[in-house]
Amino acid sequence: MRIGIVASGGGARDVVDLAVAAEEHGWDGFFGWDGVDIGPRDTFDPWGLLSAAAVRTERVVLGAMVFVPARRRPWVLARQALTVDHLSQGRLVLPVGLGVGDDRGFAAVRGEAGTPRERAELLDEALAVLDLAFGGDRFEHHGTHHDVDGMQLRPLPVQRPRPPVWVVGAWPSRRSLARAARWDGVVTQGLRTEDELDVGALTELVATVRALRAEAGLPLDGYEVVLQGVLPADPAAAAHHLAALADAGATWWVESAWDEERSTVDALRARIRRGPAHAG
């Protein structure tokens, strides 16, 4: 299992420094987050931060937990992704989801997608456009929200056929899991985002996604199963927890602390320096 961490706080330069520290201390992935106005915290554009992190690191996988395609034009999102893919020499992943309803980047703006259903429609259409754009050929797309009569984005991405796309899949929603099964990985969660999946639920989720991929003739090898959370403080308990998740089919753990105490830059720096093999 690979282990990453979310930079959930800190200033813009702090976040980039944390990415460098994560690479130095053996983490496999470093992730920002994509919000506009969510509670009393500073927010920065994840693409700007990832661009800076890409040129200061050489190994660590880069992404955000999670990008929200509903807030961007798909071809603009494709260009942003292509840029970071090239700056990082092929280390970008694209975890994507609907975004949270209490982000006032949606809730406070008339004309923005206000409901989960609208954001789901925009997500599906954005993924379709991204897939076409990453192919490098001139493409057309005619959907509910976007009409593209002819567009070509160059250069090709470093990663072929595209940077991996991990889609949020909410257990036990079969529709949500079916969307995730069509792409390159699933970012797991419960129907309520605050619900953490236990090993039993994760086992069922993985079996469902694998069955959906098999039905569609898609390979099972290389498909990522991603969990987020905070490991137990006791190292032995943390190791036991990760081993159980790996046995259930998880391939990534992303340490994600969102509370005020553990999301300060000092707390994140200390956690990164302890390394991914340590807990808490």
C-alpha positions as CSV (number, residue, x, y, z in Angstrom):
1,M,0.0,0.0,0.0
2,R,1.2,3.5,-0.8
3,I,0.7,6.3,1.7
4,G,0.1,10.0,1.0
5,I,-0.8,13.1,3.0
6,V,-3.1,16.1,2.5
7,A,-1.8,19.6,3.1
8,S,-5.0,20.8,4.8
9,G,-3.6,24.1,6.1
10,G,-0.7,26.6,5.9
11,G,0.2,29.4,3.6
12,A,0.9,29.0,-0.1
13,R,4.7,28.8,0.3
14,D,4.3,26.6,3.4
15,V,2.3,24.1,1.3
16,V,5.0,23.8,-1.3
17,D,7.7,23.4,1.4
18,L,5.5,20.6,2.9
19,A,5.5,18.8,-0.5
20,V,9.3,18.9,-0.5
21,A,9.4,17.6,3.1
22,A,7.0,14.8,2.2
23,E,9.3,13.6,-0.5
24,E,12.3,13.8,1.8
25,H,10.6,11.8,4.5
26,G,9.5,8.9,2.3
27,W,5.8,9.7,1.6
28,D,4.4,8.3,-1.7
29,G,1.9,11.1,-2.4
30,F,1.3,14.7,-1.6
31,F,-2.2,16.2,-2.0
32,G,-3.7,19.7,-1.8
33,W,-7.5,20.3,-1.8
34,D,-9.9,22.2,-4.0
35,G,-12.2,24.6,-2.2
36,V,-13.3,28.3,-2.5
37,D,-15.0,29.3,0.8
38,I,-15.3,26.4,3.3
39,G,-15.3,27.6,6.9
40,P,-12.7,29.8,8.5
41,R,-9.6,28.6,6.6
42,D,-7.3,30.0,4.0
43,T,-7.8,28.6,0.5
44,F,-5.4,28.6,-2.5
45,D,-5.8,27.4,-6.0
46,P,-4.6,23.8,-6.0
47,W,-3.1,24.0,-9.5
48,G,-0.9,26.9,-8.7
49,L,0.4,25.1,-5.6
50,L,0.9,21.8,-7.5
51,S,2.8,23.6,-10.3
52,A,5.2,25.0,-7.7
53,A,5.5,21.6,-5.9
54,A,6.1,19.8,-9.2
55,V,9.3,21.7,-10.0
56,R,10.6,21.3,-6.4
57,T,10.1,17.5,-6.2
58,E,11.2,14.6,-8.2
59,R,9.4,11.4,-7.0
60,V,6.3,12.1,-5.0
61,V,2.9,11.6,-6.6
62,L,0.9,14.9,-6.7
63,G,-2.8,15.6,-6.7
64,A,-5.7,17.1,-4.6
65,M,-8.3,15.5,-2.4
66,V,-10.4,16.2,-4.4
67,F,-10.5,18.3,-7.5
68,V,-14.1,19.5,-8.3
69,P,-14.6,19.6,-12.1
70,A,-18.0,21.2,-11.7
71,R,-16.3,24.5,-10.9
72,R,-14.1,24.6,-14.0
73,R,-14.6,24.5,-17.8
74,P,-13.4,21.0,-18.7
75,W,-10.9,22.2,-21.4
76,V,-9.4,24.6,-18.9
77,L,-9.1,21.8,-16.4
78,A,-7.4,19.7,-19.1
79,R,-4.9,22.4,-19.8
80,Q,-4.1,22.8,-16.0
81,A,-3.7,19.0,-15.7
82,L,-1.4,18.9,-18.8
83,T,0.8,21.6,-17.4
84,V,1.3,19.9,-14.0
85,D,1.7,16.5,-15.7
86,H,4.6,17.9,-17.7
87,L,6.1,20.0,-14.9
88,S,6.2,16.8,-12.7
89,Q,7.3,14.6,-15.6
90,G,4.3,12.3,-15.2
91,R,3.5,12.3,-11.4
92,L,0.0,13.9,-11.5
93,V,-3.1,12.0,-10.4
94,L,-6.6,13.4,-10.7
95,P,-8.9,12.5,-7.8
96,V,-12.3,14.0,-8.6
97,G,-15.6,14.4,-7.0
98,L,-18.8,16.5,-6.6
99,G,-17.4,18.9,-4.0
100,V,-19.0,19.7,-0.7
101,G,-22.4,21.5,-0.5
102,D,-21.3,24.0,2.1
103,D,-18.6,25.4,-0.1
104,R,-19.9,28.9,-0.8
105,G,-18.1,28.8,-4.1
106,F,-21.3,26.9,-5.0
107,A,-23.8,27.9,-2.4
108,A,-23.4,31.7,-2.5
109,V,-23.2,32.1,-6.3
110,R,-26.3,32.3,-8.4
111,G,-26.0,30.1,-11.5
112,E,-23.5,27.7,-10.1
113,A,-24.5,24.0,-9.8
114,G,-26.3,24.0,-6.5
115,T,-27.4,20.4,-6.1
116,P,-25.4,17.1,-6.0
117,R,-27.3,16.0,-9.1
118,E,-26.2,19.0,-11.1
119,R,-22.7,18.6,-10.0
120,A,-22.8,14.9,-10.9
121,E,-23.9,15.8,-14.4
122,L,-21.1,18.3,-14.8
123,L,-18.6,15.8,-13.4
124,D,-19.6,13.1,-15.9
125,E,-19.5,15.5,-18.8
126,A,-16.1,17.0,-17.7
127,L,-14.6,13.5,-17.5
128,A,-15.8,12.8,-21.0
129,V,-14.3,16.0,-22.3
130,L,-11.0,15.4,-20.4
131,D,-10.7,11.9,-21.9
132,L,-11.1,13.3,-25.4
133,A,-8.8,16.3,-24.8
134,F,-6.0,14.1,-23.5
135,G,-6.0,12.0,-26.7
136,G,-4.3,14.8,-28.6
137,D,-6.6,14.7,-31.6
138,R,-9.1,17.4,-32.6
139,F,-12.4,16.4,-31.0
140,E,-16.0,17.3,-30.7
141,H,-18.4,16.9,-27.8
142,H,-22.1,17.6,-27.6
143,G,-23.6,17.2,-24.2
144,T,-26.2,18.7,-21.8
145,H,-23.8,21.5,-20.5
146,H,-21.1,21.8,-23.1
147,D,-20.9,21.9,-26.9
148,V,-17.4,21.6,-28.4
149,D,-17.4,21.9,-32.2
150,G,-13.7,21.3,-32.7
151,M,-10.8,21.6,-30.3
152,Q,-7.3,20.2,-30.0
153,L,-5.1,20.4,-26.9
154,R,-1.3,19.9,-27.3
155,P,1.0,18.6,-26.2
156,L,0.1,15.0,-25.3
157,P,0.3,14.2,-21.6
158,V,3.5,12.6,-20.3
159,Q,1.3,9.8,-18.9
160,R,-0.5,7.7,-21.5
161,P,-3.3,7.5,-22.3
162,R,-3.8,10.2,-19.6
163,P,-3.0,11.1,-16.0
164,P,-4.9,8.6,-13.8
165,V,-8.4,9.6,-12.8
166,W,-9.6,8.5,-9.4
167,V,-13.3,9.2,-8.8
168,V,-15.1,9.4,-5.5
169,G,-17.3,6.4,-4.9
170,A,-19.8,6.6,-2.1
171,W,-20.7,3.3,-0.5
172,P,-23.3,1.8,-0.9
173,S,-24.5,3.8,-3.9
174,R,-24.2,1.6,-7.0
175,R,-24.5,4.6,-9.3
176,S,-21.6,6.4,-7.6
177,L,-19.5,3.2,-7.7
178,A,-20.3,2.6,-11.3
179,R,-19.0,6.0,-12.2
180,A,-15.7,5.3,-10.3
181,A,-15.4,1.9,-11.9
182,R,-15.2,3.4,-15.4
183,W,-12.0,5.2,-14.6
184,D,-8.6,4.4,-13.0
185,G,-9.4,4.4,-9.3
186,V,-12.0,5.0,-6.6
187,V,-11.7,7.4,-3.7
188,T,-13.8,5.7,-1.1
189,Q,-16.3,7.2,1.3
190,G,-19.6,6.6,2.9
191,L,-22.8,8.3,1.6
192,R,-22.2,10.8,4.4
193,T,-18.7,12.1,3.9
194,E,-18.0,12.0,7.6
195,D,-18.6,8.3,7.7
196,E,-15.4,6.2,7.6
197,L,-15.7,2.8,6.0
198,D,-14.9,-0.2,8.1
199,V,-13.1,-3.2,6.7
200,G,-16.3,-5.1,6.0
201,A,-17.8,-2.2,4.0
202,L,-14.5,-1.7,2.2
203,T,-14.5,-5.4,1.2
204,E,-18.0,-5.1,-0.2
205,L,-17.1,-1.9,-2.0
206,V,-14.0,-3.4,-3.7
207,A,-16.0,-6.5,-4.7
208,T,-18.7,-4.3,-6.3
209,V,-16.2,-2.2,-8.2
210,R,-14.3,-5.2,-9.5
211,A,-17.6,-6.8,-10.6
212,L,-18.6,-3.6,-12.4
213,R,-15.2,-3.4,-14.2
214,A,-15.4,-7.1,-15.2
215,E,-18.9,-6.6,-16.6
216,A,-17.5,-3.7,-18.7
217,G,-14.5,-5.7,-19.9
218,L,-12.1,-3.4,-18.0
219,P,-8.9,-4.8,-16.4
220,L,-8.6,-5.2,-12.6
221,D,-4.8,-4.9,-12.5
222,G,-3.6,-1.3,-11.7
223,Y,-7.0,-0.1,-10.4
224,E,-6.5,2.0,-7.3
225,V,-8.6,1.9,-4.2
226,V,-8.0,5.0,-2.1
227,L,-9.0,5.7,1.5
228,Q,-8.6,8.8,3.6
229,G,-8.5,9.4,7.3
230,V,-6.2,9.7,10.3
231,L,-4.3,6.7,11.5
232,P,-4.4,5.6,15.2
233,A,-1.8,7.2,17.4
234,D,-0.3,3.9,18.5
235,P,2.2,2.6,15.9
236,A,1.2,-1.0,16.3
237,A,-2.5,-0.2,15.9
238,A,-1.8,1.9,12.8
239,A,0.2,-0.9,11.2
240,H,-2.6,-3.3,12.0
241,H,-5.2,-1.0,10.5
242,L,-3.3,-0.5,7.3
243,A,-2.7,-4.2,6.9
244,A,-6.4,-4.9,7.3
245,L,-7.3,-2.3,4.7
246,A,-4.7,-3.7,2.3
247,D,-6.1,-7.2,2.8
248,A,-9.5,-5.8,1.9
249,G,-8.2,-4.4,-1.3
250,A,-7.0,-0.8,-0.5
251,T,-4.0,0.3,-2.5
252,W,-3.6,3.9,-1.1
253,W,-4.0,5.5,2.3
254,V,-4.1,9.3,2.4
255,E,-3.6,10.8,5.8
256,S,-6.2,13.6,5.9
257,A,-6.6,15.7,9.0
258,W,-9.1,18.5,8.7
259,D,-9.6,19.6,12.3
260,E,-8.0,22.9,13.4
261,E,-5.5,21.4,15.8
262,R,-3.9,18.9,13.3
263,S,-4.1,21.1,10.1
264,T,-1.8,23.9,11.2
265,V,1.4,24.1,9.2
266,D,3.4,23.2,12.4
267,A,1.3,20.1,13.0
268,L,1.5,19.0,9.4
269,R,5.3,19.6,9.3
270,A,5.7,17.5,12.4
271,R,3.5,14.7,11.0
272,I,5.3,14.6,7.7
273,R,8.7,14.4,9.5
274,R,7.5,11.3,11.4
275,G,7.1,9.6,8.1
276,P,4.4,7.5,6.6
277,A,5.4,4.4,8.6
278,H,4.5,6.1,11.9
279,A,1.1,6.9,13.2
280,G,-0.7,10.0,14.5
